[in-house]
Amino acid sequence: MAPLRQIIPMRPEDEIEVREIHAVCHPGLVQRPPFWYFAHPTIVFILAGRLVGFTSFTLTVMPGFGSTLYGMDVCV
């Protein structure tokens, strides 16, 4: 039996739901291009077996600051 709440890396089968949530949270914005959610690591939030949110991020090195995690999107 799966836990009631999970935060896990996005799986390929989650992409349709992630795109649907993005469209609801950001009406009017253009959808991300194919493979975007895999190029920018994405974690999903699952509640009672249903994907209810996600966040995407990227890692970079900023001169003068060092390693930086940059949040690309958050949708719930």
PDB file of N, CA, C and O in Angstrom:
ATOM      1  N   MET A   1       0.835  -1.184   0.000  1.00  0.00           N
ATOM      2  CA  MET A   1       0.000   0.000   0.000  1.00  0.00           C
ATOM      3  C   MET A   1       0.882   1.250   0.000  1.00  0.00           C
ATOM      4  O   MET A   1       1.797   1.376   0.814  1.00  0.00           O
ATOM      5  N   ALA A   2       0.598   2.164  -0.916  1.00  0.00           N
ATOM      6  CA  ALA A   2       1.387   3.398  -1.037  1.00  0.00           C
ATOM      7  C   ALA A   2       1.060   4.343   0.120  1.00  0.00           C
ATOM      8  O   ALA A   2      -0.072   4.371   0.603  1.00  0.00           O
ATOM      9  N   PRO A   3       2.057   5.116   0.564  1.00  0.00           N
ATOM     10  CA  PRO A   3       1.796   6.097   1.614  1.00  0.00           C
ATOM     11  C   PRO A   3       0.760   7.123   1.154  1.00  0.00           C
ATOM     12  O   PRO A   3       0.587   7.344  -0.044  1.00  0.00           O
ATOM     13  N   LEU A   4       0.076   7.745   2.111  1.00  0.00           N
ATOM     14  CA  LEU A   4      -0.942   8.752   1.797  1.00  0.00           C
ATOM     15  C   LEU A   4      -0.346   9.941   1.053  1.00  0.00           C
ATOM     16  O   LEU A   4      -0.963  10.476   0.133  1.00  0.00           O
ATOM     17  N   ARG A   5       0.866  10.355   1.460  1.00  0.00           N
ATOM     18  CA  ARG A   5       1.539  11.499   0.821  1.00  0.00           C
ATOM     19  C   ARG A   5       2.916  11.069   0.354  1.00  0.00           C
ATOM     20  O   ARG A   5       3.624  10.340   1.048  1.00  0.00           O
ATOM     21  N   GLN A   6       3.287  11.531  -0.840  1.00  0.00           N
ATOM     22  CA  GLN A   6       4.613  11.233  -1.371  1.00  0.00           C
ATOM     23  C   GLN A   6       5.149  12.451  -2.101  1.00  0.00           C
ATOM     24  O   GLN A   6       4.396  13.185  -2.740  1.00  0.00           O
ATOM     25  N   ILE A   7       6.435  12.657  -2.005  1.00  0.00           N
ATOM     26  CA  ILE A   7       7.148  13.616  -2.840  1.00  0.00           C
ATOM     27  C   ILE A   7       8.234  12.804  -3.523  1.00  0.00           C
ATOM     28  O   ILE A   7       9.156  12.308  -2.875  1.00  0.00           O
ATOM     29  N   ILE A   8       8.115  12.671  -4.850  1.00  0.00           N
ATOM     30  CA  ILE A   8       8.999  11.780  -5.599  1.00  0.00           C
ATOM     31  C   ILE A   8       9.444  12.447  -6.897  1.00  0.00           C
ATOM     32  O   ILE A   8       8.804  13.398  -7.347  1.00  0.00           O
ATOM     33  N   PRO A   9      10.534  11.966  -7.508  1.00  0.00           N
ATOM     34  CA  PRO A   9      10.912  12.476  -8.828  1.00  0.00           C
ATOM     35  C   PRO A   9       9.814  12.165  -9.846  1.00  0.00           C
ATOM     36  O   PRO A   9       9.174  11.116  -9.779  1.00  0.00           O
ATOM     37  N   MET A  10       9.608  13.072 -10.772  1.00  0.00           N
ATOM     38  CA  MET A  10       8.604  12.869 -11.810  1.00  0.00           C
ATOM     39  C   MET A  10       8.959  11.663 -12.658  1.00  0.00           C
ATOM     40  O   MET A  10      10.111  11.477 -13.050  1.00  0.00           O
ATOM     41  N   ARG A  11       7.959  10.851 -12.932  1.00  0.00           N
ATOM     42  CA  ARG A  11       8.117   9.689 -13.806  1.00  0.00           C
ATOM     43  C   ARG A  11       7.538  10.036 -15.180  1.00  0.00           C
ATOM     44  O   ARG A  11       6.688  10.922 -15.268  1.00  0.00           O
ATOM     45  N   PRO A  12       7.969   9.372 -16.248  1.00  0.00           N
ATOM     46  CA  PRO A  12       7.428   9.680 -17.572  1.00  0.00           C
ATOM     47  C   PRO A  12       5.901   9.657 -17.622  1.00  0.00           C
ATOM     48  O   PRO A  12       5.298  10.479 -18.312  1.00  0.00           O
ATOM     49  N   GLU A  13       5.276   8.742 -16.910  1.00  0.00           N
ATOM     50  CA  GLU A  13       3.811   8.650 -16.924  1.00  0.00           C
ATOM     51  C   GLU A  13       3.118   9.805 -16.191  1.00  0.00           C
ATOM     52  O   GLU A  13       1.898   9.946 -16.280  1.00  0.00           O
ATOM     53  N   ASP A  14       3.883  10.627 -15.471  1.00  0.00           N
ATOM     54  CA  ASP A  14       3.311  11.779 -14.763  1.00  0.00           C
ATOM     55  C   ASP A  14       3.193  13.022 -15.645  1.00  0.00           C
ATOM     56  O   ASP A  14       2.527  13.985 -15.266  1.00  0.00           O
ATOM     57  N   GLU A  15       3.832  13.011 -16.817  1.00  0.00           N
ATOM     58  CA  GLU A  15       3.930  14.236 -17.611  1.00  0.00           C
ATOM     59  C   GLU A  15       2.568  14.805 -18.014  1.00  0.00           C
ATOM     60  O   GLU A  15       2.386  16.022 -17.973  1.00  0.00           O
ATOM     61  N   ILE A  16       1.634  13.984 -18.392  1.00  0.00           N
ATOM     62  CA  ILE A  16       0.315  14.495 -18.803  1.00  0.00           C
ATOM     63  C   ILE A  16      -0.341  15.250 -17.660  1.00  0.00           C
ATOM     64  O   ILE A  16      -0.866  16.345 -17.863  1.00  0.00           O
ATOM     65  N   GLU A  17      -0.319  14.676 -16.455  1.00  0.00           N
ATOM     66  CA  GLU A  17      -0.921  15.348 -15.304  1.00  0.00           C
ATOM     67  C   GLU A  17      -0.169  16.631 -14.934  1.00  0.00           C
ATOM     68  O   GLU A  17      -0.788  17.630 -14.568  1.00  0.00           O
ATOM     69  N   VAL A  18       1.152  16.603 -15.028  1.00  0.00           N
ATOM     70  CA  VAL A  18       1.945  17.801 -14.732  1.00  0.00           C
ATOM     71  C   VAL A  18       1.566  18.918 -15.703  1.00  0.00           C
ATOM     72  O   VAL A  18       1.402  20.065 -15.287  1.00  0.00           O
ATOM     73  N   ARG A  19       1.428  18.603 -16.971  1.00  0.00           N
ATOM     74  CA  ARG A  19       1.038  19.610 -17.962  1.00  0.00           C
ATOM     75  C   ARG A  19      -0.378  20.129 -17.714  1.00  0.00           C
ATOM     76  O   ARG A  19      -0.640  21.315 -17.915  1.00  0.00           O
ATOM     77  N   GLU A  20      -1.287  19.267 -17.283  1.00  0.00           N
ATOM     78  CA  GLU A  20      -2.653  19.699 -16.963  1.00  0.00           C
ATOM     79  C   GLU A  20      -2.650  20.656 -15.768  1.00  0.00           C
ATOM     80  O   GLU A  20      -3.349  21.670 -15.783  1.00  0.00           O
ATOM     81  N   ILE A  21      -1.870  20.338 -14.739  1.00  0.00           N
ATOM     82  CA  ILE A  21      -1.783  21.205 -13.562  1.00  0.00           C
ATOM     83  C   ILE A  21      -1.156  22.542 -13.948  1.00  0.00           C
ATOM     84  O   ILE A  21      -1.619  23.590 -13.497  1.00  0.00           O
ATOM     85  N   HIS A  22      -0.114  22.522 -14.772  1.00  0.00           N
ATOM     86  CA  HIS A  22       0.525  23.761 -15.235  1.00  0.00           C
ATOM     87  C   HIS A  22      -0.494  24.652 -15.940  1.00  0.00           C
ATOM     88  O   HIS A  22      -0.526  25.860 -15.705  1.00  0.00           O
ATOM     89  N   ALA A  23      -1.321  24.071 -16.796  1.00  0.00           N
ATOM     90  CA  ALA A  23      -2.323  24.840 -17.540  1.00  0.00           C
ATOM     91  C   ALA A  23      -3.350  25.482 -16.608  1.00  0.00           C
ATOM     92  O   ALA A  23      -3.798  26.601 -16.857  1.00  0.00           O
ATOM     93  N   VAL A  24      -3.726  24.781 -15.538  1.00  0.00           N
ATOM     94  CA  VAL A  24      -4.686  25.330 -14.572  1.00  0.00           C
ATOM     95  C   VAL A  24      -4.048  26.444 -13.753  1.00  0.00           C
ATOM     96  O   VAL A  24      -4.676  27.473 -13.505  1.00  0.00           O
ATOM     97  N   CYS A  25      -2.806  26.243 -13.333  1.00  0.00           N
ATOM     98  CA  CYS A  25      -2.124  27.230 -12.483  1.00  0.00           C
ATOM     99  C   CYS A  25      -1.661  28.457 -13.257  1.00  0.00           C
ATOM    100  O   CYS A  25      -1.553  29.541 -12.684  1.00  0.00           O
ATOM    101  N   HIS A  26      -1.387  28.305 -14.540  1.00  0.00           N
ATOM    102  CA  HIS A  26      -0.873  29.403 -15.360  1.00  0.00           C
ATOM    103  C   HIS A  26      -1.706  29.547 -16.633  1.00  0.00           C
ATOM    104  O   HIS A  26      -1.193  29.331 -17.731  1.00  0.00           O
ATOM    105  N   PRO A  27      -2.992  29.910 -16.500  1.00  0.00           N
ATOM    106  CA  PRO A  27      -3.812  30.032 -17.705  1.00  0.00           C
ATOM    107  C   PRO A  27      -3.235  31.089 -18.648  1.00  0.00           C
ATOM    108  O   PRO A  27      -2.825  32.169 -18.222  1.00  0.00           O
ATOM    109  N   GLY A  28      -3.214  30.757 -19.909  1.00  0.00           N
ATOM    110  CA  GLY A  28      -2.708  31.700 -20.905  1.00  0.00           C
ATOM    111  C   GLY A  28      -1.228  31.565 -21.194  1.00  0.00           C
ATOM    112  O   GLY A  28      -0.761  32.065 -22.217  1.00  0.00           O
ATOM    113  N   LEU A  29      -0.475  30.905 -20.328  1.00  0.00           N
ATOM    114  CA  LEU A  29       0.955  30.709 -20.606  1.00  0.00           C
ATOM    115  C   LEU A  29       1.140  29.569 -21.607  1.00  0.00           C
ATOM    116  O   LEU A  29       0.380  28.600 -21.612  1.00  0.00           O
ATOM    117  N   VAL A  30       2.137  29.699 -22.432  1.00  0.00           N
ATOM    118  CA  VAL A  30       2.456  28.648 -23.395  1.00  0.00           C
ATOM    119  C   VAL A  30       3.006  27.444 -22.630  1.00  0.00           C
ATOM    120  O   VAL A  30       3.784  27.595 -21.688  1.00  0.00           O
ATOM    121  N   GLN A  31       2.593  26.257 -23.046  1.00  0.00           N
ATOM    122  CA  GLN A  31       3.103  25.036 -22.414  1.00  0.00           C
ATOM    123  C   GLN A  31       4.607  24.898 -22.643  1.00  0.00           C
ATOM    124  O   GLN A  31       5.144  25.373 -23.643  1.00  0.00           O
ATOM    125  N   ARG A  32       5.259  24.252 -21.717  1.00  0.00           N
ATOM    126  CA  ARG A  32       6.694  23.979 -21.853  1.00  0.00           C
ATOM    127  C   ARG A  32       6.930  23.051 -23.036  1.00  0.00           C
ATOM    128  O   ARG A  32       6.058  22.245 -23.362  1.00  0.00           O
ATOM    129  N   PRO A  33       8.096  23.145 -23.691  1.00  0.00           N
ATOM    130  CA  PRO A  33       8.381  22.260 -24.830  1.00  0.00           C
ATOM    131  C   PRO A  33       8.557  20.802 -24.376  1.00  0.00           C
ATOM    132  O   PRO A  33       8.737  20.528 -23.190  1.00  0.00           O
ATOM    133  N   PRO A  34       8.503  19.877 -25.340  1.00  0.00           N
ATOM    134  CA  PRO A  34       8.705  18.463 -24.998  1.00  0.00           C
ATOM    135  C   PRO A  34      10.018  18.259 -24.229  1.00  0.00           C
ATOM    136  O   PRO A  34      11.016  18.922 -24.513  1.00  0.00           O
ATOM    137  N   PHE A  35      10.010  17.376 -23.295  1.00  0.00           N
ATOM    138  CA  PHE A  35      11.158  16.980 -22.468  1.00  0.00           C
ATOM    139  C   PHE A  35      11.614  18.060 -21.487  1.00  0.00           C
ATOM    140  O   PHE A  35      12.599  17.861 -20.776  1.00  0.00           O
ATOM    141  N   TRP A  36      10.923  19.190 -21.434  1.00  0.00           N
ATOM    142  CA  TRP A  36      11.324  20.278 -20.539  1.00  0.00           C
ATOM    143  C   TRP A  36      11.370  19.800 -19.087  1.00  0.00           C
ATOM    144  O   TRP A  36      12.322  20.103 -18.368  1.00  0.00           O
ATOM    145  N   TYR A  37      10.357  19.063 -18.654  1.00  0.00           N
ATOM    146  CA  TYR A  37      10.274  18.632 -17.256  1.00  0.00           C
ATOM    147  C   TYR A  37      11.339  17.607 -16.896  1.00  0.00           C
ATOM    148  O   TYR A  37      11.574  17.344 -15.716  1.00  0.00           O
ATOM    149  N   PHE A  38      11.982  17.029 -17.899  1.00  0.00           N
ATOM    150  CA  PHE A  38      13.076  16.100 -17.626  1.00  0.00           C
ATOM    151  C   PHE A  38      14.430  16.798 -17.727  1.00  0.00           C
ATOM    152  O   PHE A  38      15.385  16.401 -17.059  1.00  0.00           O
ATOM    153  N   ALA A  39      14.514  17.836 -18.560  1.00  0.00           N
ATOM    154  CA  ALA A  39      15.747  18.627 -18.646  1.00  0.00           C
ATOM    155  C   ALA A  39      15.933  19.446 -17.372  1.00  0.00           C
ATOM    156  O   ALA A  39      17.059  19.667 -16.925  1.00  0.00           O
ATOM    157  N   HIS A  40      14.819  19.894 -16.792  1.00  0.00           N
ATOM    158  CA  HIS A  40      14.819  20.612 -15.515  1.00  0.00           C
ATOM    159  C   HIS A  40      14.176  19.670 -14.506  1.00  0.00           C
ATOM    160  O   HIS A  40      12.961  19.476 -14.532  1.00  0.00           O
ATOM    161  N   PRO A  41      14.967  19.087 -13.625  1.00  0.00           N
ATOM    162  CA  PRO A  41      14.412  18.086 -12.716  1.00  0.00           C
ATOM    163  C   PRO A  41      13.101  18.569 -12.087  1.00  0.00           C
ATOM    164  O   PRO A  41      12.967  19.723 -11.680  1.00  0.00           O
ATOM    165  N   THR A  42      12.162  17.661 -12.027  1.00  0.00           N
ATOM    166  CA  THR A  42      10.839  17.966 -11.505  1.00  0.00           C
ATOM    167  C   THR A  42      10.477  16.928 -10.453  1.00  0.00           C
ATOM    168  O   THR A  42      10.644  15.727 -10.663  1.00  0.00           O
ATOM    169  N   ILE A  43       9.984  17.405  -9.325  1.00  0.00           N
ATOM    170  CA  ILE A  43       9.460  16.500  -8.310  1.00  0.00           C
ATOM    171  C   ILE A  43       7.953  16.733  -8.223  1.00  0.00           C
ATOM    172  O   ILE A  43       7.467  17.849  -8.403  1.00  0.00           O
ATOM    173  N   VAL A  44       7.230  15.649  -7.943  1.00  0.00           N
ATOM    174  CA  VAL A  44       5.778  15.724  -7.887  1.00  0.00           C
ATOM    175  C   VAL A  44       5.301  15.427  -6.475  1.00  0.00           C
ATOM    176  O   VAL A  44       5.950  14.708  -5.714  1.00  0.00           O
ATOM    177  N   PHE A  45       4.146  16.002  -6.145  1.00  0.00           N
ATOM    178  CA  PHE A  45       3.511  15.775  -4.849  1.00  0.00           C
ATOM    179  C   PHE A  45       2.265  14.951  -5.096  1.00  0.00           C
ATOM    180  O   PHE A  45       1.380  15.361  -5.847  1.00  0.00           O
ATOM    181  N   ILE A  46       2.196  13.789  -4.464  1.00  0.00           N
ATOM    182  CA  ILE A  46       1.069  12.876  -4.621  1.00  0.00           C
ATOM    183  C   ILE A  46       0.346  12.792  -3.284  1.00  0.00           C
ATOM    184  O   ILE A  46       0.960  12.566  -2.241  1.00  0.00           O
ATOM    185  N   LEU A  47      -0.956  12.976  -3.334  1.00  0.00           N
ATOM    186  CA  LEU A  47      -1.810  12.922  -2.146  1.00  0.00           C
ATOM    187  C   LEU A  47      -2.911  11.915  -2.420  1.00  0.00           C
ATOM    188  O   LEU A  47      -3.671  12.057  -3.378  1.00  0.00           O
ATOM    189  N   ALA A  48      -2.994  10.903  -1.581  1.00  0.00           N
ATOM    190  CA  ALA A  48      -4.012   9.857  -1.704  1.00  0.00           C
ATOM    191  C   ALA A  48      -4.029   9.252  -3.112  1.00  0.00           C
ATOM    192  O   ALA A  48      -5.095   8.997  -3.671  1.00  0.00           O
ATOM    193  N   GLY A  49      -2.833   9.025  -3.682  1.00  0.00           N
ATOM    194  CA  GLY A  49      -2.714   8.386  -4.979  1.00  0.00           C
ATOM    195  C   GLY A  49      -2.938   9.297  -6.172  1.00  0.00           C
ATOM    196  O   GLY A  49      -2.915   8.832  -7.311  1.00  0.00           O
ATOM    197  N   ARG A  50      -3.154  10.592  -5.934  1.00  0.00           N
ATOM    198  CA  ARG A  50      -3.402  11.535  -7.033  1.00  0.00           C
ATOM    199  C   ARG A  50      -2.309  12.592  -7.065  1.00  0.00           C
ATOM    200  O   ARG A  50      -1.949  13.149  -6.028  1.00  0.00           O
ATOM    201  N   LEU A  51      -1.781  12.870  -8.252  1.00  0.00           N
ATOM    202  CA  LEU A  51      -0.768  13.903  -8.416  1.00  0.00           C
ATOM    203  C   LEU A  51      -1.466  15.259  -8.276  1.00  0.00           C
ATOM    204  O   LEU A  51      -2.357  15.586  -9.060  1.00  0.00           O
ATOM    205  N   VAL A  52      -1.059  16.039  -7.283  1.00  0.00           N
ATOM    206  CA  VAL A  52      -1.733  17.314  -7.005  1.00  0.00           C
ATOM    207  C   VAL A  52      -0.829  18.532  -7.152  1.00  0.00           C
ATOM    208  O   VAL A  52      -1.308  19.660  -7.035  1.00  0.00           O
ATOM    209  N   GLY A  53       0.449  18.340  -7.403  1.00  0.00           N
ATOM    210  CA  GLY A  53       1.345  19.480  -7.557  1.00  0.00           C
ATOM    211  C   GLY A  53       2.730  19.040  -7.970  1.00  0.00           C
ATOM    212  O   GLY A  53       3.060  17.854  -7.963  1.00  0.00           O
ATOM    213  N   PHE A  54       3.539  20.037  -8.333  1.00  0.00           N
ATOM    214  CA  PHE A  54       4.915  19.744  -8.745  1.00  0.00           C
ATOM    215  C   PHE A  54       5.764  20.998  -8.614  1.00  0.00           C
ATOM    216  O   PHE A  54       5.248  22.110  -8.498  1.00  0.00           O
ATOM    217  N   THR A  55       7.067  20.797  -8.635  1.00  0.00           N
ATOM    218  CA  THR A  55       8.024  21.894  -8.741  1.00  0.00           C
ATOM    219  C   THR A  55       9.176  21.445  -9.626  1.00  0.00           C
ATOM    220  O   THR A  55       9.606  20.292  -9.578  1.00  0.00           O
ATOM    221  N   SER A  56       9.664  22.372 -10.432  1.00  0.00           N
ATOM    222  CA  SER A  56      10.801  22.115 -11.316  1.00  0.00           C
ATOM    223  C   SER A  56      11.939  23.050 -10.919  1.00  0.00           C
ATOM    224  O   SER A  56      11.709  24.154 -10.425  1.00  0.00           O
ATOM    225  N   PHE A  57      13.153  22.595 -11.139  1.00  0.00           N
ATOM    226  CA  PHE A  57      14.298  23.418 -10.762  1.00  0.00           C
ATOM    227  C   PHE A  57      15.457  23.146 -11.695  1.00  0.00           C
ATOM    228  O   PHE A  57      15.432  22.205 -12.488  1.00  0.00           O
ATOM    229  N   THR A  58      16.458  23.973 -11.590  1.00  0.00           N
ATOM    230  CA  THR A  58      17.698  23.746 -12.327  1.00  0.00           C
ATOM    231  C   THR A  58      18.862  24.111 -11.405  1.00  0.00           C
ATOM    232  O   THR A  58      18.712  24.912 -10.482  1.00  0.00           O
ATOM    233  N   LEU A  59      19.981  23.532 -11.662  1.00  0.00           N
ATOM    234  CA  LEU A  59      21.197  23.830 -10.910  1.00  0.00           C
ATOM    235  C   LEU A  59      22.167  24.535 -11.843  1.00  0.00           C
ATOM    236  O   LEU A  59      22.302  24.165 -13.009  1.00  0.00           O
ATOM    237  N   THR A  60      22.835  25.544 -11.327  1.00  0.00           N
ATOM    238  CA  THR A  60      23.799  26.283 -12.142  1.00  0.00           C
ATOM    239  C   THR A  60      24.909  26.800 -11.234  1.00  0.00           C
ATOM    240  O   THR A  60      24.796  26.750 -10.009  1.00  0.00           O
ATOM    241  N   VAL A  61      25.951  27.281 -11.830  1.00  0.00           N
ATOM    242  CA  VAL A  61      27.032  27.940 -11.085  1.00  0.00           C
ATOM    243  C   VAL A  61      26.987  29.415 -11.461  1.00  0.00           C
ATOM    244  O   VAL A  61      27.133  29.766 -12.632  1.00  0.00           O
ATOM    245  N   MET A  62      26.789  30.272 -10.476  1.00  0.00           N
ATOM    246  CA  MET A  62      26.749  31.709 -10.716  1.00  0.00           C
ATOM    247  C   MET A  62      28.082  32.309 -10.293  1.00  0.00           C
ATOM    248  O   MET A  62      28.494  32.155  -9.144  1.00  0.00           O
ATOM    249  N   PRO A  63      28.757  32.990 -11.210  1.00  0.00           N
ATOM    250  CA  PRO A  63      30.043  33.601 -10.873  1.00  0.00           C
ATOM    251  C   PRO A  63      29.903  34.500  -9.634  1.00  0.00           C
ATOM    252  O   PRO A  63      28.999  35.331  -9.549  1.00  0.00           O
ATOM    253  N   GLY A  64      30.790  34.315  -8.714  1.00  0.00           N
ATOM    254  CA  GLY A  64      30.774  35.102  -7.489  1.00  0.00           C
ATOM    255  C   GLY A  64      29.885  34.541  -6.394  1.00  0.00           C
ATOM    256  O   GLY A  64      29.976  34.968  -5.243  1.00  0.00           O
ATOM    257  N   PHE A  65      29.022  33.586  -6.739  1.00  0.00           N
ATOM    258  CA  PHE A  65      28.119  33.008  -5.743  1.00  0.00           C
ATOM    259  C   PHE A  65      28.302  31.506  -5.583  1.00  0.00           C
ATOM    260  O   PHE A  65      28.067  30.963  -4.503  1.00  0.00           O
ATOM    261  N   GLY A  66      28.721  30.829  -6.654  1.00  0.00           N
ATOM    262  CA  GLY A  66      28.901  29.388  -6.594  1.00  0.00           C
ATOM    263  C   GLY A  66      27.660  28.637  -7.052  1.00  0.00           C
ATOM    264  O   GLY A  66      26.851  29.158  -7.820  1.00  0.00           O
ATOM    265  N   SER A  67      27.523  27.424  -6.579  1.00  0.00           N
ATOM    266  CA  SER A  67      26.403  26.577  -6.981  1.00  0.00           C
ATOM    267  C   SER A  67      25.085  27.186  -6.522  1.00  0.00           C
ATOM    268  O   SER A  67      24.952  27.643  -5.387  1.00  0.00           O
ATOM    269  N   THR A  68      24.121  27.179  -7.428  1.00  0.00           N
ATOM    270  CA  THR A  68      22.830  27.800  -7.144  1.00  0.00           C
ATOM    271  C   THR A  68      21.705  26.902  -7.644  1.00  0.00           C
ATOM    272  O   THR A  68      21.750  26.409  -8.771  1.00  0.00           O
ATOM    273  N   LEU A  69      20.703  26.693  -6.808  1.00  0.00           N
ATOM    274  CA  LEU A  69      19.494  25.994  -7.211  1.00  0.00           C
ATOM    275  C   LEU A  69      18.470  27.061  -7.544  1.00  0.00           C
ATOM    276  O   LEU A  69      18.182  27.932  -6.724  1.00  0.00           O
ATOM    277  N   TYR A  70      17.922  26.992  -8.748  1.00  0.00           N
ATOM    278  CA  TYR A  70      16.988  27.999  -9.223  1.00  0.00           C
ATOM    279  C   TYR A  70      15.641  27.338  -9.435  1.00  0.00           C
ATOM    280  O   TYR A  70      15.521  26.436 -10.264  1.00  0.00           O
ATOM    281  N   GLY A  71      14.629  27.767  -8.704  1.00  0.00           N
ATOM    282  CA  GLY A  71      13.276  27.229  -8.867  1.00  0.00           C
ATOM    283  C   GLY A  71      12.661  27.737 -10.145  1.00  0.00           C
ATOM    284  O   GLY A  71      12.569  28.945 -10.359  1.00  0.00           O
ATOM    285  N   MET A  72      12.232  26.813 -11.006  1.00  0.00           N
ATOM    286  CA  MET A  72      11.659  27.181 -12.298  1.00  0.00           C
ATOM    287  C   MET A  72      10.149  27.347 -12.219  1.00  0.00           C
ATOM    288  O   MET A  72       9.592  28.197 -12.913  1.00  0.00           O
ATOM    289  N   ASP A  73       9.480  26.566 -11.402  1.00  0.00           N
ATOM    290  CA  ASP A  73       8.028  26.580 -11.362  1.00  0.00           C
ATOM    291  C   ASP A  73       7.550  25.865 -10.117  1.00  0.00           C
ATOM    292  O   ASP A  73       8.203  24.943  -9.628  1.00  0.00           O
ATOM    293  N   VAL A  74       6.417  26.288  -9.609  1.00  0.00           N
ATOM    294  CA  VAL A  74       5.731  25.589  -8.520  1.00  0.00           C
ATOM    295  C   VAL A  74       4.247  25.655  -8.838  1.00  0.00           C
ATOM    296  O   VAL A  74       3.707  26.740  -9.050  1.00  0.00           O
ATOM    297  N   CYS A  75       3.589  24.520  -8.874  1.00  0.00           N
ATOM    298  CA  CYS A  75       2.150  24.470  -9.141  1.00  0.00           C
ATOM    299  C   CYS A  75       1.513  23.474  -8.183  1.00  0.00           C
ATOM    300  O   CYS A  75       2.009  22.361  -8.008  1.00  0.00           O
ATOM    301  N   VAL A  76       0.419  23.881  -7.570  1.00  0.00           N
ATOM    302  CA  VAL A  76      -0.338  22.981  -6.681  1.00  0.00           C
ATOM    303  C   VAL A  76      -1.813  23.136  -7.001  1.00  0.00           C
ATOM    304  O   VAL A  76      -2.651  22.480  -6.383  1.00  0.00           O
TER     305      VAL A  76
END
